[in-house]
Amino acid sequence: MEKGRSIILLTLIILALLSPLPATAGWFGMESEWEKSGLDLTTGYDQNTVTSVTGHLTRVDIEGAAGPALAVLQHDGENVQLVLGPKNYWRSKGIPLKPGDEIVARGSIALGRDGKTYLIVQQLSNSTTGGESRLRADSGTPAWGGGASERQRPMQMRQLRNGRVGR
């Protein structure tokens, strides 16, 4: 009886060690708030979901090197995470923001895998200070470069003749 339990225990340990674990980014599996969203800053802009939101900022995160500049906007009783672009770009080209500022933001709205509402900002106006920043073209191409249109070039097509590629 003891031998049977040992075999079962050994089998369970082997299965546990061989089972795939979910991949996570960051130091010892710690993901940043942005990584938890599952959204792509550069190519995640969808012209079909463009909308405008207005409200007051409750938080601004533009410091540090990693991740995008983020701000939280209180809009109709809901928090909307404003994605402002890379932090270094925002610090050099963005307008001053602080909690309490009244903001009008236009961009592509998305629900992150973390359940939060995100707006990948195209244009942002600060009604409190009168400042304005344009972060993306109407097509969604980011002002800092690296948009989908730059990476997705048409591929040269070759004709198939009798199941073979023609040259």
Contacts in CASP RR format, 6 or more apart in sequence:
PFRMAT RR
TARGET T0000
AUTHOR 0000-0000-0000
METHOD contacts of the structure
MODEL  1
MEKGRSIILLTLIILALLSPLPATAGWFGMESEWEKSGLDLTTGYDQNTV
TSVTGHLTRVDIEGAAGPALAVLQHDGENVQLVLGPKNYWRSKGIPLKPG
DEIVARGSIALGRDGKTYLIVQQLSNSTTGGESRLRADSGTPAWGGGASE
RQRPMQMRQLRNGRVGR
24 30 0 8 1.000
24 31 0 8 1.000
25 31 0 8 1.000
25 32 0 8 1.000
25 35 0 8 1.000
26 32 0 8 1.000
26 35 0 8 1.000
32 66 0 8 1.000
32 67 0 8 1.000
33 70 0 8 1.000
33 114 0 8 1.000
34 41 0 8 1.000
34 67 0 8 1.000
34 68 0 8 1.000
34 70 0 8 1.000
34 83 0 8 1.000
36 113 0 8 1.000
36 114 0 8 1.000
37 81 0 8 1.000
37 112 0 8 1.000
37 113 0 8 1.000
37 114 0 8 1.000
37 116 0 8 1.000
37 118 0 8 1.000
38 112 0 8 1.000
38 113 0 8 1.000
38 114 0 8 1.000
39 83 0 8 1.000
39 110 0 8 1.000
39 112 0 8 1.000
39 118 0 8 1.000
39 120 0 8 1.000
41 67 0 8 1.000
41 68 0 8 1.000
41 83 0 8 1.000
41 85 0 8 1.000
41 86 0 8 1.000
41 120 0 8 1.000
41 142 0 8 1.000
42 142 0 8 1.000
42 145 0 8 1.000
42 146 0 8 1.000
42 147 0 8 1.000
42 148 0 8 1.000
43 147 0 8 1.000
43 148 0 8 1.000
43 151 0 8 1.000
44 108 0 8 1.000
44 110 0 8 1.000
44 120 0 8 1.000
44 148 0 8 1.000
45 107 0 8 1.000
45 108 0 8 1.000
45 120 0 8 1.000
45 122 0 8 1.000
45 136 0 8 1.000
45 140 0 8 1.000
45 142 0 8 1.000
46 108 0 8 1.000
46 110 0 8 1.000
47 108 0 8 1.000
47 138 0 8 1.000
47 139 0 8 1.000
47 140 0 8 1.000
49 108 0 8 1.000
49 109 0 8 1.000
49 110 0 8 1.000
50 106 0 8 1.000
50 107 0 8 1.000
50 108 0 8 1.000
50 109 0 8 1.000
50 122 0 8 1.000
51 106 0 8 1.000
51 107 0 8 1.000
51 109 0 8 1.000
51 119 0 8 1.000
52 104 0 8 1.000
52 105 0 8 1.000
52 106 0 8 1.000
52 107 0 8 1.000
53 73 0 8 1.000
53 75 0 8 1.000
53 80 0 8 1.000
53 104 0 8 1.000
53 105 0 8 1.000
53 109 0 8 1.000
53 119 0 8 1.000
54 75 0 8 1.000
54 102 0 8 1.000
54 103 0 8 1.000
54 104 0 8 1.000
54 105 0 8 1.000
55 73 0 8 1.000
55 74 0 8 1.000
55 75 0 8 1.000
55 102 0 8 1.000
55 103 0 8 1.000
55 104 0 8 1.000
56 73 0 8 1.000
56 74 0 8 1.000
56 99 0 8 1.000
56 100 0 8 1.000
56 101 0 8 1.000
56 102 0 8 1.000
56 103 0 8 1.000
57 71 0 8 1.000
57 72 0 8 1.000
57 73 0 8 1.000
57 74 0 8 1.000
57 97 0 8 1.000
57 98 0 8 1.000
57 99 0 8 1.000
57 100 0 8 1.000
57 101 0 8 1.000
57 103 0 8 1.000
58 72 0 8 1.000
58 73 0 8 1.000
58 74 0 8 1.000
58 79 0 8 1.000
58 99 0 8 1.000
58 100 0 8 1.000
59 70 0 8 1.000
59 71 0 8 1.000
59 72 0 8 1.000
59 99 0 8 1.000
60 70 0 8 1.000
60 71 0 8 1.000
60 72 0 8 1.000
60 97 0 8 1.000
60 98 0 8 1.000
60 99 0 8 1.000
61 69 0 8 1.000
61 70 0 8 1.000
61 71 0 8 1.000
62 69 0 8 1.000
62 70 0 8 1.000
62 71 0 8 1.000
62 84 0 8 1.000
62 87 0 8 1.000
62 90 0 8 1.000
62 91 0 8 1.000
62 97 0 8 1.000
63 87 0 8 1.000
64 87 0 8 1.000
65 87 0 8 1.000
65 88 0 8 1.000
66 87 0 8 1.000
67 86 0 8 1.000
67 87 0 8 1.000
68 83 0 8 1.000
68 84 0 8 1.000
68 85 0 8 1.000
68 86 0 8 1.000
68 87 0 8 1.000
68 90 0 8 1.000
69 83 0 8 1.000
69 84 0 8 1.000
69 85 0 8 1.000
69 86 0 8 1.000
69 87 0 8 1.000
69 89 0 8 1.000
69 90 0 8 1.000
69 91 0 8 1.000
70 81 0 8 1.000
70 82 0 8 1.000
70 83 0 8 1.000
70 84 0 8 1.000
71 81 0 8 1.000
71 82 0 8 1.000
71 84 0 8 1.000
71 97 0 8 1.000
71 103 0 8 1.000
72 79 0 8 1.000
72 80 0 8 1.000
72 81 0 8 1.000
72 82 0 8 1.000
73 79 0 8 1.000
73 80 0 8 1.000
73 82 0 8 1.000
73 103 0 8 1.000
73 105 0 8 1.000
73 119 0 8 1.000
74 80 0 8 1.000
78 117 0 8 1.000
79 116 0 8 1.000
79 117 0 8 1.000
80 105 0 8 1.000
80 109 0 8 1.000
80 117 0 8 1.000
80 118 0 8 1.000
80 119 0 8 1.000
81 116 0 8 1.000
81 117 0 8 1.000
81 118 0 8 1.000
81 119 0 8 1.000
82 103 0 8 1.000
82 105 0 8 1.000
82 118 0 8 1.000
82 119 0 8 1.000
82 121 0 8 1.000
82 124 0 8 1.000
83 118 0 8 1.000
83 119 0 8 1.000
83 120 0 8 1.000
83 121 0 8 1.000
84 90 0 8 1.000
84 94 0 8 1.000
84 121 0 8 1.000
84 124 0 8 1.000
84 133 0 8 1.000
84 135 0 8 1.000
85 121 0 8 1.000
85 135 0 8 1.000
85 142 0 8 1.000
85 144 0 8 1.000
86 144 0 8 1.000
89 143 0 8 1.000
89 144 0 8 1.000
93 133 0 8 1.000
93 143 0 8 1.000
94 133 0 8 1.000
95 124 0 8 1.000
95 126 0 8 1.000
95 129 0 8 1.000
95 130 0 8 1.000
95 131 0 8 1.000
95 132 0 8 1.000
95 133 0 8 1.000
96 126 0 8 1.000
96 129 0 8 1.000
96 131 0 8 1.000
97 103 0 8 1.000
97 126 0 8 1.000
100 128 0 8 1.000
101 126 0 8 1.000
101 127 0 8 1.000
101 128 0 8 1.000
101 129 0 8 1.000
102 126 0 8 1.000
102 127 0 8 1.000
102 128 0 8 1.000
103 124 0 8 1.000
103 125 0 8 1.000
103 126 0 8 1.000
103 127 0 8 1.000
104 124 0 8 1.000
104 125 0 8 1.000
104 127 0 8 1.000
105 119 0 8 1.000
105 121 0 8 1.000
105 123 0 8 1.000
105 124 0 8 1.000
105 125 0 8 1.000
106 121 0 8 1.000
106 122 0 8 1.000
106 123 0 8 1.000
106 124 0 8 1.000
107 119 0 8 1.000
107 120 0 8 1.000
107 121 0 8 1.000
107 122 0 8 1.000
107 123 0 8 1.000
107 136 0 8 1.000
108 119 0 8 1.000
108 120 0 8 1.000
108 122 0 8 1.000
108 140 0 8 1.000
109 117 0 8 1.000
109 118 0 8 1.000
109 119 0 8 1.000
109 120 0 8 1.000
110 117 0 8 1.000
110 118 0 8 1.000
110 119 0 8 1.000
110 120 0 8 1.000
111 117 0 8 1.000
111 118 0 8 1.000
112 118 0 8 1.000
120 136 0 8 1.000
121 135 0 8 1.000
121 136 0 8 1.000
122 134 0 8 1.000
122 135 0 8 1.000
122 136 0 8 1.000
122 137 0 8 1.000
122 138 0 8 1.000
122 140 0 8 1.000
123 132 0 8 1.000
123 133 0 8 1.000
123 134 0 8 1.000
123 135 0 8 1.000
123 136 0 8 1.000
124 132 0 8 1.000
124 133 0 8 1.000
124 135 0 8 1.000
125 131 0 8 1.000
125 132 0 8 1.000
126 132 0 8 1.000
134 143 0 8 1.000
135 142 0 8 1.000
135 143 0 8 1.000
136 142 0 8 1.000
136 143 0 8 1.000
137 143 0 8 1.000
139 149 0 8 1.000
140 147 0 8 1.000
141 147 0 8 1.000
141 148 0 8 1.000
141 149 0 8 1.000
141 150 0 8 1.000
158 165 0 8 1.000
158 166 0 8 1.000
158 167 0 8 1.000
159 165 0 8 1.000
159 166 0 8 1.000
160 166 0 8 1.000
END
